[in-house]
């Protein structure tokens, strides 16, 4: 799954009722949610990497 760095992508809005949506609409909704989830996971990984690097720099020696 490719990670897209696209902050302009809107956050999917939860439809009032999933049962009222067509299959095509549901698939588009899922795809939009998957995209935002991938973005959020990429941000978490970047933040954890930065935190690990900072911890390594400031780690007390011996």
Secondary structure, 3 states (H helix, E strand, C coil): CCCCCCCCCCCCCCCCCHHHCCHHHHHHHHHHHHHHHHHHHHHHHHHHHHHHHHHHHHCCCC
